[in-house]
Each structure stands twice: as structure tokens, then as C-alpha cells.
Amino acid sequence: MAISALRQVARLALADAPAGSQGGPVLNWSTAEVEPKAELSASIAGLDDLVAKAFGDHALLGPLLESCFADLTEADDSDPATARAMVQAVTQLALIERGILRPRSRAAQHALRAGRLSLARRLIARHIAEAQLSPNFVANLLKISVRHLHVLFEAAPLSFAQAVTALRIARSRQLLREAPAMMIAEIALASGFDSIATYYRVFRAHQGITPGEFRDAMMRECHVGA
């Protein structure tokens, strides 16, 4: 299945499309219906006989499913493997709720890790400007241990700390481009840095220039393009 088709499945599911025939939405989020017919191994007995039903486990699995679907809708067209992995994770999470996949099975544990990592990244982005953002803060929101949180990020390209820093730099770059009236000290705090000195040091390490130089370069580009 092409990534555009995978994305369309997610869009339909999140837009209240009814769960229906083969090839339809995997998950109807507003009514919490699932039809786990995405790409899975044919070894799962009885998969073709499943019908849509109310999704019961909102507290544990619901946020993981929602986060994985959001990842799918945002997936890069050049990275179909990531989209397929999200479809696989969503389907397996649904099958856990249906009692078809044992929660302690390898497939189920893989899906839970994928879902928790997806949600952890979204929680980081949601709280990126907050001073209390820390591994303990995110682990508490996920209801897992800090150790488990770090294990999740061991399989990711960036560690927890690196992911936080990357998002803070990205946030500050956006503000430097789009909020010319903001002082750099204000941008540092709005991006979650505890001091302007830390912000300057980290920004230079990542970008090779200071925040002020970055802003000046963006302004020159705007004038040239105008």
C-alpha cells in the first residue's frame, strides 16, 4: 500500500468515517470503533472474520492509538517504511484490546513500545516551553518508569535529551523567523531554555551561528525575495 493510501486511511478514520468493508478505515476515533484489517501477517487466525466493535480500553491504549494515527497523517512521502510501521502498530494495539494478541507477546510489546515512543515525542513537543519538562515529567504522563522511557528512546535516532534540544532549537528558529518583535531573551524562554547563555551556547553548537546572526540572515533572505 502506498504511503498516500495509508495517509488517506488515517484521514478518513480521524474524520468520523464509518468503519466498514475491507480497505476501509482501521480506526474510527470519535466513535471508538476498530476494524483491524491493516497489513498483518496471515498467521493470525480468524483475522478476516473480525467486525467493527466499540473500543473499550481508552485509558491505556487510546492515547497510543491516537498518537500513532497522528504520526501516520504527518508521515513524509519519502518514508513509507515509517508509515507502514505506524499502521502495523495501530493494528496490533487494536488486536491487544480485542484479546487476539496477548499483551506480553513479542508483537504486542513491540506495538506498545512504538505507541509509547510516539506519544512521548508528542508530549515533549506539547510541553517544550515548560520548565518542568524532564524525563520524570514525561514518564509520569505516560505512567511508566523513567528507566522505561529511556529504553524507548534507545531505539530512536535521538535520545530523550537530544529530542528535547532539537525541538527547542526548531521552536526558537521558528520564532526568530516569524516574531521579529520578540527579543532573543524572550525567544530563549519561550523555547524552554533556562537562560539566554544556555540558549546561545546550544544554538551555536547546532546552527554554527548565533541566534542574532540567524535572524539577520532570515531578514536578508526576506528582503531579497520581496
C-alpha positions in Angstrom: 0.0 0.0 0.0 1.4 3.4 -1.0 2.0 6.0 1.7 -0.7 8.3 0.2 -3.2 5.4 0.6 -2.0 4.8 4.2 -2.4 8.5 5.0 -5.9 8.6 3.5 -6.9 5.7 5.7 -5.9 7.7 8.7 -7.6 10.9 7.5 -10.9 9.1 7.0 -10.6 7.4 10.3 -10.0 10.7 12.1 -12.8 12.4 10.2 -15.6 10.2 11.5 -15.7 7.9 8.5 -17.6 4.7 9.4 -15.7 1.5 9.8 -16.8 -0.8 7.1 -15.7 -3.1 4.3 -12.2 -4.3 3.6 -9.9 -1.5 2.8 -11.9 1.0 4.9 -10.6 2.8 8.0 -8.7 0.9 10.6 -10.0 3.1 13.4 -12.9 5.4 13.8 -11.7 7.6 16.6 -14.8 9.6 17.5 -16.9 6.5 17.9 -14.0 4.3 19.0 -14.6 1.6 16.5 -11.9 -0.6 15.2 -11.6 -2.9 12.2 -8.1 -4.4 12.4 -7.6 -5.3 8.8 -4.4 -3.5 8.1 -1.3 -5.2 6.8 -0.6 -8.1 9.2 0.9 -11.5 9.0 -1.6 -14.0 7.6 -0.7 -16.3 10.5 -3.3 -14.6 12.8 -6.2 -17.0 12.8 -9.6 -15.5 12.2 -8.5 -12.0 11.3 -10.7 -11.9 8.2 -13.8 -12.7 10.3 -13.4 -9.7 12.6 -16.0 -7.0 12.6 -16.0 -3.4 13.9 -16.8 -3.1 17.6 -16.7 -0.5 20.3 -13.2 0.2 21.5 -13.1 -0.3 25.3 -9.6 0.5 26.5 -9.4 4.3 26.3 -7.2 4.9 29.3 -4.2 2.7 28.3 -4.3 2.1 24.6 -6.5 5.0 23.4 -3.8 7.8 23.6 -1.2 5.5 22.0 -3.6 4.8 19.0 -4.4 8.4 18.6 -0.7 9.4 18.6 0.2 6.7 16.1 -2.5 7.9 13.8 -1.3 11.4 14.0 2.2 10.2 13.1 0.7 8.5 10.1 -1.1 11.5 8.8 2.2 13.5 9.2 4.5 10.9 7.6 6.9 12.1 5.0 6.1 10.8 1.5 9.8 9.7 1.2 9.5 7.4 4.2 6.8 4.8 3.5 8.5 2.4 6.0 7.6 4.6 8.9 4.0 4.8 7.7 3.8 1.1 7.4 5.3 0.7 10.9 2.6 3.0 12.3 -0.2 1.1 10.6 1.3 -2.1 12.0 1.4 -0.6 15.5 -2.1 0.7 15.4 -3.5 -2.6 14.2 -1.6 -4.6 16.8 -2.8 -2.2 19.6 -6.3 -2.8 18.4 -5.8 -6.6 18.5 -4.5 -6.3 22.0 -7.7 -4.7 23.0 -9.7 -7.4 21.2 -7.8 -10.1 23.1 -6.3 -11.6 20.0 -2.8 -10.5 20.8 -1.5 -11.4 24.2 -0.2 -8.2 26.0 3.0 -10.0 26.9 3.6 -11.4 23.4 6.6 -10.0 21.3 4.3 -8.4 18.8 2.2 -6.7 21.5 5.2 -5.4 23.4 6.6 -4.0 20.1 3.4 -2.2 19.4 3.2 -0.8 23.0 6.8 0.5 22.7 6.0 2.1 19.4 2.9 3.7 20.7 4.6 5.0 23.9 7.5 6.4 21.9 5.2 8.2 19.6 3.2 9.6 22.5 6.4 10.6 24.4 7.6 12.7 21.4 4.2 14.4 21.2 4.2 15.1 24.9 7.7 16.6 24.6 6.5 18.9 21.8 3.4 19.9 23.7 5.4 20.9 26.8 8.6 22.1 25.0 8.4 25.6 26.5 7.7 24.4 30.1 10.5 24.5 32.7 9.3 21.3 34.3 9.9 19.2 31.1 12.1 16.3 32.1 12.3 12.6 31.8 10.4 12.2 35.1 7.7 14.6 33.9 7.1 12.7 30.6 7.3 9.3 32.3 4.7 10.3 34.8 2.3 11.4 32.0 2.9 8.1 30.2 2.6 6.2 33.5 5.8 4.4 33.0 9.2 4.4 34.8 11.9 6.9 33.8 14.1 3.8 33.0 11.4 2.5 30.6 11.2 5.9 29.0 15.0 6.0 28.3 14.7 2.4 26.9 12.1 3.6 24.5 14.4 6.3 23.1 17.3 3.8 22.8 15.6 2.5 19.6 15.1 6.0 18.3 17.6 8.2 16.3 17.7 10.7 19.1 17.9 10.2 22.9 15.3 11.9 25.1 17.7 14.9 25.8 18.6 15.2 22.1 14.9 15.2 21.1 14.1 17.9 23.6 17.1 20.0 22.4 16.2 19.6 18.7 12.6 20.6 19.3 13.7 23.6 21.3 16.1 24.7 18.6 13.3 24.2 16.0 10.9 26.3 18.1 13.4 29.1 18.5 14.2 29.1 14.8 10.5 29.5 14.1 10.2 32.4 16.5 13.4 34.1 15.1 11.8 33.9 11.6 8.2 34.8 12.5 8.3 37.0 15.5 10.8 39.9 14.7 9.4 42.0 17.6 10.4 39.4 20.2 13.7 39.9 22.0 16.1 37.0 21.8 15.9 36.6 25.6 12.2 36.2 25.2 12.6 33.6 22.5 15.0 31.6 24.6 12.5 31.4 27.4 9.6 30.7 25.1 11.6 27.8 23.6 12.2 26.3 27.0 15.8 27.3 27.7 16.6 28.1 31.3 18.9 31.1 30.4 19.9 33.1 27.5 23.5 32.0 27.9 22.5 28.3 27.6 20.4 29.2 24.6 23.3 31.0 22.8 25.6 28.1 23.5 23.2 25.4 22.4 22.1 27.3 19.3 25.6 28.0 18.1 26.5 24.3 18.6 23.6 23.2 16.5 23.5 26.0 13.9 27.1 27.2 13.7 25.9 30.8 14.2 24.3 32.9 17.0 20.5 33.4 17.2 21.1 37.1 16.2 23.1 36.1 13.1 20.4 33.6 12.2 17.7 36.3 12.5 19.7 38.7 10.4 20.2 36.1 7.7 16.5 35.4 7.6 15.7 39.1 7.3 18.2 39.4 4.4 16.5 36.5 2.6 13.1 38.1 3.1 14.4 41.4 1.6 15.9 39.6 -1.4 12.8 37.6 -2.0 10.5 40.7 -1.7 
